């Protein structure tokens, strides 16, 4: 008799036939059932960010018992963009767990994402599980914590007005402008519908939108979930809103290290909390190494041109478990091409190649931790081509 895993039928979900079953399964998995269903129908699955053609469900005895969801978006790597399969809503029926059903579903979903021409995949998952699908740590969870007493005193100096959602055209333009070059950030719009628990305020300079903040509450803490605009003005707005609410401490969640606001906070008084997890939390993997390197070759060229290796000429092999790609380098230009023949200069590794591409840590540390084999001038070249980027995805874009 076949096992349940062997009998599991894996298919792409049909929104007309399977949507409610998926909402029910994930709602029973993640709790707060009725609010979850409402959010699924209107925002989480229902606004076009979710990719029905790349997601995967498992059906057993006519019932949807597993789900691996894909939210498709463009992610910045420096000044270049790659197409990313964001993974969420991963769930197995409570009575069907520990039978290998999700292992089959996840492996099929990874392959479906590759066939859908995604370059990389990112997820936020539980510990010690997703490494079996080829995912490695992408960045630590990061929070800046500041006492309100350390923030600017007095009024913000701008007139605040509420707005409905971060998908508004003015807000999208502001965010994309202020996030240009921030590795790990999403090119908006992503979600169309807002999260109900957040409040949104924006301000203008004349008739032109100049900035915004999105705030939430977690217990007695005041959380800044997203922002754009002049960093000092953002701090004044945060201070004013927090004091109006009697909050003593502000948290800045998923704040990118390279934002002007993060730099300003680090120059003052703040605590930065980092949580590192080897398998769990924010994780990443490559799906198509060749297409990823081709798309980011303009960024690699710019980095090379600004480095001490700008006059280097030759070919550098980049190889992970599945693919080999040649980077042809000359006149401070990098071109991705099919790999053929032998290579004097090479980077050979496993799934950790993904960490190198997004600049998870210093390149030498990534290579050492991932036990990559570096040949020829590869050690110098990865310093120039793949410097640490402190990647981060803003909270409103998480799936």
C-alpha positions as CSV (number, residue, x, y, z in Angstrom):
1,X,0.0,0.0,0.0
2,X,1.3,3.4,-1.0
3,X,2.2,5.9,1.8
4,X,0.4,9.2,2.1
5,X,3.4,11.0,0.7
6,X,3.4,8.8,-2.3
7,X,-0.3,9.3,-2.9
8,X,-0.1,13.1,-2.5
9,X,-1.2,14.8,-5.7
10,X,0.7,18.1,-6.2
11,X,-0.9,20.8,-8.3
12,X,-0.8,24.5,-8.9
13,X,-3.8,26.0,-7.1
14,X,-6.8,27.3,-9.0
15,X,-8.3,30.4,-7.3
16,X,-11.8,29.4,-8.1
17,X,-11.5,25.8,-6.9
18,X,-9.0,26.0,-4.1
19,X,-8.9,29.5,-2.6
20,X,-11.2,28.9,0.3
21,X,-9.6,25.5,1.1
22,X,-6.2,27.3,1.3
23,X,-7.6,30.0,3.5
24,X,-9.1,27.4,5.8
25,X,-5.9,25.3,6.0
26,X,-3.6,28.3,6.7
27,X,-6.1,29.9,9.1
28,X,-6.2,26.7,11.2
29,X,-2.4,26.6,11.1
30,X,-1.6,30.2,12.1
31,X,-4.5,31.0,14.4
32,X,-6.9,34.0,14.8
33,X,-9.1,32.1,12.3
34,X,-11.9,34.5,11.4
35,X,-9.6,37.6,11.1
36,X,-7.2,35.5,9.1
37,X,-9.9,34.5,6.6
38,X,-10.9,38.1,6.1
39,X,-7.3,39.1,5.6
40,X,-6.7,36.3,3.1
41,X,-9.7,37.2,1.0
42,X,-9.0,40.9,0.8
43,X,-5.2,41.3,1.2
44,X,-2.9,38.4,1.8
45,X,-4.0,36.3,-1.2
46,X,-6.5,38.4,-2.8
47,X,-4.8,41.5,-4.2
48,X,-2.6,40.1,-7.0
49,X,0.8,39.9,-5.2
50,X,0.2,36.1,-4.6
51,X,1.3,34.0,-7.6
52,X,-1.2,31.3,-8.2
53,X,0.8,29.9,-11.1
54,X,3.9,29.2,-9.1
55,X,2.4,28.2,-5.7
56,X,1.9,24.5,-4.9
57,X,-0.8,22.6,-3.0
58,X,-1.0,18.9,-2.0
59,X,-4.3,17.1,-2.3
60,X,-5.0,13.8,-0.5
61,X,-8.3,12.0,-0.7
62,X,-9.8,15.1,-2.4
63,X,-8.8,17.5,0.4
64,X,-6.1,20.2,0.3
65,X,-3.7,19.1,3.0
66,X,-0.5,21.1,2.2
67,X,0.2,24.6,0.8
68,X,3.4,26.4,-0.2
69,X,2.6,29.9,-1.3
70,X,4.6,32.2,-3.7
71,X,4.5,36.0,-3.6
72,X,6.4,37.3,-6.6
73,X,8.2,40.6,-6.6
74,X,11.3,42.4,-7.8
75,X,14.2,42.7,-5.3
76,X,17.0,45.2,-5.4
77,X,20.6,44.1,-5.4
78,X,22.3,47.4,-5.4
79,X,21.2,49.2,-8.5
80,X,20.0,46.1,-10.2
81,X,16.8,44.1,-9.8
82,X,16.1,40.3,-9.7
83,X,12.8,38.4,-9.7
84,X,12.1,36.8,-6.3
85,X,9.7,34.1,-5.2
86,X,8.7,35.0,-1.7
87,X,7.5,32.0,0.2
88,X,4.7,32.2,2.7
89,X,1.6,30.5,4.0
90,X,3.4,27.2,4.4
91,X,1.0,24.8,6.1
92,X,0.2,21.1,6.6
93,X,-3.1,19.8,7.8
94,X,-2.7,19.1,11.6
95,X,-3.6,15.4,11.3
96,X,-1.2,14.9,8.3
97,X,2.1,16.2,9.8
98,X,5.4,14.3,10.0
99,X,4.5,12.1,7.1
100,X,6.8,13.7,4.5
101,X,3.9,15.6,2.8
102,X,5.5,19.1,3.1
103,X,8.9,17.7,2.0
104,X,7.3,16.6,-1.3
105,X,5.3,19.8,-1.6
106,X,8.2,22.1,-0.9
107,X,10.6,20.4,-3.3
108,X,7.9,20.6,-6.0
109,X,7.3,24.3,-5.2
110,X,11.0,25.1,-5.5
111,X,11.0,23.5,-9.0
112,X,7.8,25.3,-10.0
113,X,9.4,28.6,-9.0
114,X,12.4,27.8,-11.1
115,X,10.1,26.9,-14.1
116,X,8.2,30.2,-13.5
117,X,11.5,32.0,-14.2
118,X,12.2,33.3,-10.7
119,X,15.8,34.1,-10.1
120,X,16.0,33.7,-6.3
121,X,13.7,32.8,-3.4
122,X,13.3,34.4,0.0
123,X,11.3,33.3,3.0
124,X,10.8,34.0,6.7
125,X,10.5,30.6,8.4
126,X,10.7,28.5,11.5
127,X,14.0,27.2,12.8
128,X,15.7,24.1,11.5
129,X,13.3,23.3,8.7
130,X,13.9,25.1,5.4
131,X,17.6,24.2,5.0
132,X,16.4,20.9,3.6
133,X,15.0,22.8,0.6
134,X,18.3,24.6,-0.1
135,X,17.7,27.8,1.9
136,X,20.4,29.5,3.9
137,X,20.4,32.5,6.2
138,X,20.0,35.8,4.3
139,X,20.1,38.5,7.0
140,X,19.6,38.8,10.8
141,X,16.4,40.2,12.2
142,X,17.3,43.8,13.1
143,X,15.6,46.3,15.4
144,X,16.7,49.7,16.5
145,X,15.5,50.7,20.0
146,X,15.5,54.3,21.2
147,X,14.2,56.0,24.3
148,X,11.8,58.8,23.4
149,X,13.7,61.1,25.7
150,X,16.6,60.8,23.3
151,X,14.5,61.9,20.3
152,X,14.0,65.6,19.2
153,X,11.8,67.7,21.5
154,X,9.0,69.9,20.3
155,X,6.6,69.6,17.4
156,X,7.5,67.9,14.2
157,X,7.2,71.1,12.1
158,X,5.1,69.5,9.4
159,X,1.4,69.0,9.0
160,X,0.5,65.3,9.2
161,X,-2.4,63.7,7.4
162,X,-3.5,60.1,7.4
163,X,-3.4,58.0,4.2
164,X,-5.0,54.7,3.5
165,X,-2.4,52.4,2.1
166,X,1.3,52.2,1.1
167,X,0.1,51.3,-2.4
168,X,-0.9,54.9,-3.1
169,X,1.0,56.2,-6.1
170,X,2.6,59.1,-4.2
171,X,3.8,56.7,-1.4
172,X,5.1,54.1,-3.9
173,X,7.1,56.8,-5.7
174,X,8.5,58.1,-2.4
175,X,9.5,54.6,-1.1
176,X,11.1,53.6,-4.4
177,X,13.1,56.8,-4.5
178,X,14.4,56.5,-0.9
179,X,15.0,52.8,-1.3
180,X,17.1,53.0,-4.5
181,X,20.2,50.9,-4.1
182,X,19.1,49.2,-0.9
183,X,19.8,45.5,-1.4
184,X,17.0,43.2,-0.2
185,X,14.3,45.9,-0.5
186,X,11.3,45.3,-2.7
187,X,10.3,47.3,-5.8
188,X,6.8,48.5,-4.9
189,X,3.9,48.1,-5.3
190,X,3.6,44.8,-3.5
191,X,0.5,44.5,-1.4
192,X,-2.4,46.6,-2.5
193,X,-4.6,46.4,0.6
194,X,-3.3,47.8,3.9
195,X,-2.7,46.0,7.2
196,X,-5.5,47.1,9.5
197,X,-3.4,47.4,12.7
198,X,-1.0,50.0,11.3
199,X,-1.5,53.8,11.1
200,X,-0.1,55.9,8.2
201,X,0.9,59.5,8.2
202,X,2.4,61.7,5.4
203,X,3.4,65.3,5.0
204,X,4.0,67.6,2.0
205,X,6.5,70.3,1.0
206,X,4.2,72.7,-0.9
207,X,2.0,70.4,-3.0
208,X,4.6,67.7,-3.3
209,X,4.6,64.7,-0.9
210,X,7.8,64.9,1.2
211,X,7.7,61.9,3.5
212,X,5.6,59.4,5.5
213,X,5.7,57.0,8.4
214,X,3.8,53.8,9.1
215,X,3.5,52.9,12.7
216,X,2.1,50.1,14.9
217,X,1.9,49.0,18.5
218,X,3.3,46.0,20.1
219,X,2.4,45.9,23.8
220,X,3.7,49.1,25.3
221,X,6.2,49.7,22.4
222,X,5.8,52.1,19.5
223,X,7.0,50.5,16.3
224,X,8.1,52.3,13.1
225,X,7.3,49.7,10.3
226,X,8.2,51.9,7.3
227,X,9.2,55.4,6.3
228,X,10.5,57.7,3.6
229,X,11.7,61.3,3.6
230,X,14.3,63.4,5.4
231,X,15.7,61.4,8.3
232,X,15.6,64.3,10.8
233,X,12.0,65.1,9.9
234,X,11.1,61.4,10.3
235,X,12.6,61.3,13.8
236,X,10.7,64.5,14.8
237,X,7.5,62.9,13.5
238,X,8.1,59.7,15.4
239,X,8.9,61.6,18.6
240,X,5.7,63.7,18.3
241,X,3.5,60.7,17.6
242,X,5.0,58.6,20.4
243,X,4.7,61.4,23.0
244,X,1.1,61.9,22.0
245,X,0.5,58.3,22.9
246,X,2.5,58.3,26.1
247,X,5.0,55.9,24.7
248,X,8.5,55.8,26.4
249,X,10.4,53.7,23.8
250,X,10.4,53.5,20.0
251,X,11.3,50.5,18.0
252,X,12.4,50.7,14.3
253,X,11.8,47.3,12.9
254,X,13.5,45.8,9.8
255,X,15.3,49.1,9.3
256,X,17.9,48.9,6.5
257,X,21.4,49.6,7.7
258,X,22.1,51.9,4.8
259,X,19.1,54.2,5.2
260,X,19.8,57.8,6.2
261,X,17.5,57.2,9.2
262,X,19.6,54.2,10.5
263,X,22.8,56.3,10.1
264,X,21.3,59.1,12.0
265,X,20.2,56.8,14.8
266,X,23.6,55.2,15.1
267,X,25.2,58.7,15.5
268,X,23.0,59.3,18.6
269,X,21.7,57.1,21.3
270,X,20.2,53.8,20.3
271,X,20.4,50.0,20.9
272,X,20.5,47.7,17.9
273,X,19.2,44.2,18.4
274,X,20.3,41.5,16.0
275,X,19.1,37.9,15.9
276,X,21.2,35.5,14.0
277,X,19.8,32.0,13.1
278,X,21.6,29.5,11.0
279,X,18.4,27.9,9.7
280,X,15.3,29.9,10.2
281,X,14.1,33.5,10.1
282,X,15.0,35.3,6.9
283,X,16.4,32.8,4.4
284,X,17.4,32.8,0.7
285,X,18.3,30.5,-2.1
286,X,19.2,30.8,-5.8
287,X,16.8,29.3,-8.4
288,X,18.6,30.4,-11.6
289,X,22.2,31.4,-11.0
290,X,22.9,32.4,-14.6
291,X,19.9,34.7,-14.9
292,X,20.7,36.3,-11.5
293,X,24.3,37.1,-12.4
294,X,23.2,38.4,-15.8
295,X,20.7,40.8,-14.2
296,X,23.1,42.1,-11.6
297,X,26.1,42.4,-14.0
298,X,25.6,46.2,-14.3
299,X,25.9,46.4,-10.5
300,X,28.9,44.2,-10.5
301,X,30.5,46.3,-13.2
302,X,30.0,49.5,-11.1
303,X,31.4,47.8,-8.0
304,X,34.4,46.6,-10.0
305,X,35.1,50.0,-11.5
306,X,35.2,51.6,-8.1
307,X,37.5,49.0,-6.6
308,X,41.3,48.3,-6.7
309,X,40.6,45.4,-9.1
310,X,39.2,47.8,-11.8
311,X,42.1,46.9,-14.2
312,X,41.7,43.1,-13.8
313,X,41.0,41.1,-16.9
314,X,40.0,37.5,-17.3
315,X,37.3,35.0,-16.5
316,X,35.9,34.2,-13.0
317,X,33.9,31.0,-12.5
318,X,30.9,31.1,-10.1
319,X,29.5,27.6,-9.4
320,X,26.9,26.4,-7.0
321,X,25.4,22.9,-6.7
322,X,23.4,23.2,-9.9
323,X,25.0,25.7,-12.3
324,X,28.3,27.1,-13.5
325,X,28.5,30.6,-14.8
326,X,31.5,32.5,-16.2
327,X,32.0,36.2,-15.4
328,X,34.0,37.7,-18.2
329,X,35.8,40.7,-16.8
330,X,37.6,43.4,-18.7
331,X,37.8,47.2,-18.9
332,X,35.9,47.4,-15.6
333,X,32.9,45.6,-17.1
334,X,31.4,42.3,-16.0
335,X,29.4,40.1,-18.4
336,X,27.8,36.8,-17.4
337,X,28.3,34.0,-19.9
338,X,28.0,30.2,-20.1
339,X,30.9,28.4,-18.5
340,X,33.1,26.3,-20.7
341,X,36.6,24.9,-20.3
342,X,38.9,25.3,-17.4
343,X,39.2,28.3,-15.1
344,X,42.2,29.6,-13.3
345,X,40.0,31.9,-11.1
346,X,37.0,30.3,-9.5
347,X,34.5,30.3,-6.7
348,X,33.0,26.9,-6.1
349,X,30.4,26.5,-3.4
350,X,27.0,25.2,-2.4
351,X,23.8,27.0,-1.5
352,X,25.8,29.7,0.3
353,X,26.6,31.3,-3.1
354,X,23.2,33.0,-2.6
355,X,24.6,34.8,0.4
356,X,27.5,36.0,-1.7
357,X,25.1,37.4,-4.3
358,X,23.1,39.5,-1.8
359,X,26.0,40.4,0.4
360,X,24.8,38.8,3.6
361,X,28.1,39.3,5.4
362,X,31.7,40.2,4.4
363,X,32.6,38.1,1.4
364,X,35.5,36.3,3.0
365,X,33.3,35.3,5.9
366,X,30.6,34.0,3.6
367,X,33.2,32.0,1.7
368,X,34.8,30.6,4.8
369,X,31.5,29.7,6.5
370,X,30.2,28.1,3.3
371,X,33.4,26.2,2.8
372,X,33.8,27.6,-0.7
373,X,36.8,26.8,-2.8
374,X,38.5,29.9,-4.1
375,X,41.1,29.6,-6.8
376,X,43.4,32.1,-8.4
377,X,42.4,35.7,-7.8
378,X,38.9,34.7,-6.6
379,X,39.5,35.9,-3.1
380,X,40.3,39.5,-4.3
381,X,37.6,39.5,-6.8
382,X,34.8,38.6,-4.4
383,X,35.9,41.5,-2.2
384,X,35.3,43.8,-5.1
385,X,32.2,42.2,-6.6
386,X,30.3,41.0,-3.6
387,X,30.8,43.4,-0.6
388,X,28.6,43.2,2.4
389,X,25.2,44.8,1.6
390,X,23.3,44.5,4.9
391,X,20.2,43.3,3.0
392,X,16.8,43.8,4.5
393,X,13.1,43.6,3.4
394,X,10.8,46.3,4.8
395,X,8.0,45.1,7.1
396,X,5.1,46.1,4.8
397,X,6.4,43.8,2.0
398,X,6.9,40.7,4.1
399,X,4.8,37.7,3.1
